[in-house]
Amino acid sequence: MDETVLIRDNPSAHRFEAAVDGEVAVATYRIDGQAITFIHTVVPQGLRGRGIATQLIRVALAQSQARHLGVVPQCPLFAAYMQSHPETHALLAPQGRILLGLA
């Protein structure tokens, strides 16, 4: 069952974080100019299956949109999410469109 968790951006660590039950799930990123590249997402074993990765992705994409940053989904989880959610395609940077085969 999915639960709502608090997700925060930690710019000094270049990652979005969700602290749950004493563990931290993260989505790491790099910002280059007007593009944000999502590099890797890690959800500790004890937190898997609870929808936390999806929530990290949704919040990170919403923040990217709010900051007017084009998204490059290098992370396989971000790529799979964006591939299956066409409504997110407008967020893609040119490099992201190439990664998803949309260019």
N, C-alpha and C positions, 0 to 999 in steps of 0.2 A: 504494500500500500504506500502510495506517495505521501509525503509529508512536506509541509512548507518549512523551509529553513532560511535563516538569515544569511545572505550572501553579501560580501563586501569586496570592494576593489582594494588591493594593497599595492599601490603604485611603486613603492620602494622595492618590493619583491617581484614586481611585474607579474602579478597573478590575481585572479579572483579566488576568494576563499569561502568555504562553508564549514564552519566548526559545528560538529554534531557529536554528542556523546563522547567528548574528550578527544575526538579525532578530527583531522582537517582534510577535506577534499579540495583540490585546487585545479584551476585552469590557467596555465601559464601563457604569457603573451609577450610580444615584442612590438613596439610602435616605431615605425619608420615613416616620417613625414605625415601623410594623411591616410596611412594604412596601418591596420593592426593585424598582426599574424598570430593566430592561436596555435601554439606549438604542441602542447601536451596537456592532457587532462588525467588526473589521478584521483581515484576514489578508493580509500582504504577498503580492504576486504570486508570488514565488519559493517561498512555503510552501503555496500552494493545492493542493488535490487530495490532501492527506496526512492528512486527518481531524482537523486541528488545531482548526478551528472547532467541530466536534462535541465534542471533548474539553473545550474551553473551556466550552461550554454545560453539559455533564454535571457538571463540577466546580463551576461557578457555581450550578447548581441544587442540588447536594448541599450546598454551603455555605449556601445560602439556607434549606434545610430544617433544617440543623443549628442555624441561628441563629433559627429560628422566624419567618422573614420570608416574607410572602406575595409572590408573584412577579407582576410586570406586564411581559409580554413585548412591549415597544414595538418592539424591534429585530426586523426581519423574520425573521432567522435563528432567534432564540429562539422567535418566534411559530410558525414553520413546524415547528420541532423539537417544540414542545409540542403543537401540533395533531396531529402524527402519532404522538405517544407519549401515549396516554390515561393511562398510569400516572403522568404528571407533573401531571395536572389538579388533584389534591388540593393541590398547591403554590400554585395560583393565588390571588391576592388578588381581591376582588370586581371591581376594575377590569380585571384580567387576564382574568377570565371573560367580561367584556363584550367585550374586544378579540378574544377567540377565538370569540365568538358562542355562548358556553355559558351565559350568564345568562338 
